[in-house]
Amino acid sequence: MEILKDLWYFLKERKKFWLAPMIFILLLLGILIVFGGSSALAPFIYTLF
């Protein structure tokens, strides 16, 4: 969680709030790939792509 806190401080200090949605989407895709690869829902998730 330390890296998320550092990332938030970077975005806040440098006024780069436009990066936040991109980072959020990348995190969601990463979580989807990790959980989708090892579950019974994998065939349904892969049809989305």
ABEGO torsion letter per residue (X at the ends): XAAAAAAAAAAAAAGAAAAAAAAAAAAAAAAAAAAAAABAAAAAAAAAX
